[in-house]
Amino acid sequence: MKKIINLGILAHVDAGKTTVTENLLYLCGKTRSLGSVDSGNTVTDSSEIEKKRGISVFSSGADITYGDYTVNLIDTPGHVDFAGEAERSIMSLDAALIVVSAVEGLQSHTENIMHTIRQNKLPCIFFINKTDRAGSNYRNVLSELCDAFGNRFICLSKVEGEGSKECSVADNPDFYTEACEVLSEYDDGIMERYLADEITDESVLKSALARECANGEVYPVLCGSAMFGVGIKELLSAITEYLPDSMRIGTDRLSGVIYKIEHDKTFGVLSHIRMFGGSLSSRDTVVLKSPKEDVSTSEKEENSERSEKIAQIRKKVGGKFYDTGTVEKGDIAVLCGLSKARVGDYIGEITSRRKLSLVNPFLQVSVIPSDESKLTALAAALSELSREEPYINYRWEKSEREVVISITGKIQLEIIANLLMERYGLSVTFSAPSVIYKETPSIAAKGFEAYTMPKPCWAVVHLLLEPTDRGSGVSFDMGNVPNNQLFYRYQSHIKQSFYSTIEQGIYGWEVTDFKCTLIGGEHHTIHTHPLDFFVATPVAFLRGLTNSQSRLLEPYLKVRITAPEEHLGKVTGDIVMMRGEFDSPVVKNGKMTVEAHLPVADSMDYPTRLASSTGGKGILHSSFGFYRECPDGFMKTCKRRGVDPLDRAKWILHCRGAITEKD
């Protein structure tokens, strides 16, 4: 019986993961020759944009067969601007292969990936690549991994001739000792047998390693050079020996998650699905379900009607499709014809919800069409693109005739501009990026609204807002309001309205890091209409937020700066001037490395300034870090979209259709 492993290949940009993918395909006979990123002929970088840029922009799949295993490879982008593609792919995985450069070592985006891997206890295997390169040191990289994530890495191979094209790999002679020491921390049986000197067969250690790897506790590590195919065969053997197959997680009932959406001129909407249980066939009618509680009212209404028929079921390898007609438990495929599907939707039972934390867009721009008459067409195009990349958070401000999107970096803008031109024939420019701030309550406070006039209406809402730890997000507690005082269905309406309302606080920014509790409310058996609570809740919430002395939060970047040692004083001085914080610099072999946290608002042009001040020798790697309270007295408002609920009279007239946003 064939076993399936859905394996995501993740890495920091330029670590060589697409080259690793090409080698795996070639080794298993899936391709006749090795593709090259530089030549633009790799299987998984199939779009014209990827070929031109020489980087992965979209996640892409291919499958290989090795022994009794079918391995579905999902090659993901390594650039942090496209981390959303990698994050969504994690929804579908049984395990991950993380590629790390033996020269650059552990980099910022790899650390972010590992935090998500650890958070979800996803089985994982490491490949330390580029051991042929001068300056490579796989043992130093292994040490960096252990320092960052604990003593949970077991190296299966060693490199001979490291730093040269003639490098080769062999079994790690210290495997027995290293495996015993690491596995003893997680397996009491191994510890007892190791202390009693009873482990005489390495197969015992390999079985324990496979078991703890499946638990997401211990990670096998291999080394080699994908450029020259060194260590790839050993890597493939380790993938099938130590990583669990797709049957480890699943259900006997129908269940599948849509983890990626594409649009194709011929086939329409393409929904990439991972099946956790049951099977689907072409022409089946399915119901799409959203697991999110914080969707808008319109989306809730849409969910109840999202029953659609699957036109075709296909597999996709690079840019090519082939028909399968069915997809079964444990496998992945592409469903054609589901026009209403969204990323994160489930078909059947909702299972295996993973915590995703790779992406946090902290910049926003206005998208400006070269031809103003095509503004409506631009809005429609970005609406379609936002289904493929939800993190761009497209907003069409009709009253202002403005289109706004969220981004994580400038390279993302280049890709969006190319997509708009190639797919829709739209030429655009962008405004200068501005920082996305957030709001948060600073003290516990209550908000109240009694919407009882003019009749017919009756909705009373009483909320308690309490600040929580930074980065904790938002939660809503129904409290203990009895049904005879406030029908439970009306309490559900309050919750729906609440999640829509937090998108704009009193300063116009998204509100986060707090708990909201429904502590009171009333309905009237005659006068209440369900929509009354969608009028009252925003007013009650924003009053509570005002009472809570809402504070602004600003985004910080986590950066690693490397430059010649003589620039140390200049670099640390720059960090201080930008209101940043840094750890003790590390100086080695004439180079200094500084890890720091920088506020985005003060460091947007720093990569350019660093390159200029160091003669191009300074290198900065950055990724999103966290949100932190702005300095006292700082204020940055965002223009409100729509009518302000705190302008109560105008808000009620607007909700009742008496006035429009322009009035």
Buried (B, 14 or more C-beta within 10 A) or exposed (E): EEBBBBBBBBBBBBBBBBBBBBBBBBBBEBBEEBBBBEEBBBBBBBBEBBBEBBBBBBBBBBBBEBEEBBBBBBBBBBBBBBBBBBBBBBBBBBBBBBBBBBBBBBBBBBBBBBBBBBEBEBBBBBBBBBBBBEEBBBBBBBBBBEEEBEBBBBBBBBBEEBBBEEBBBEEBEEBBEBBBBBBBBBBEEBBEBBEEEEBEEEEBBBBBBBBBBBEBBBBBBBBBBBBBBBBBBBBBBBBBBBBBBBEEBBBEEBBBBBBBBBEEEEBBBBBBBBBBBBBBEBEBEBBBBBEBEBBEBEBBEBBEEBEBEBBBBBBBBBEEBEEBEEBBBBBBBBBBBBEBBBBBBBBBBBBBEBEBBBBBBBBBBBBBBEEEEBBEBBBBBBEBBBBBBBBBBBBBBBEEEBBBBBBBBBBBBBBBBBBBEEEBEBBBEBEEBBBBBBBBBEEBBBBBBBBBEEEEBBBBBBBBBBBBEEEEEBEBEEBEBEEEEBBEEBBBBBBBBBBBBBBBBBBBBBBBBBBBBBBBBBBBEEEBBEBBBBBBBBBBBBBBBBBBEBBBBBBBBBBBBBBEEEBBEBBBEBBEEBBBEBEEBEEEEEBBBBBBBBBBBBBBEBBEBBBEBBEEBBBBBBBBBBBBEBEEEEEBEBEBBEBBBBEBEBBBBBBEEEBEEEE
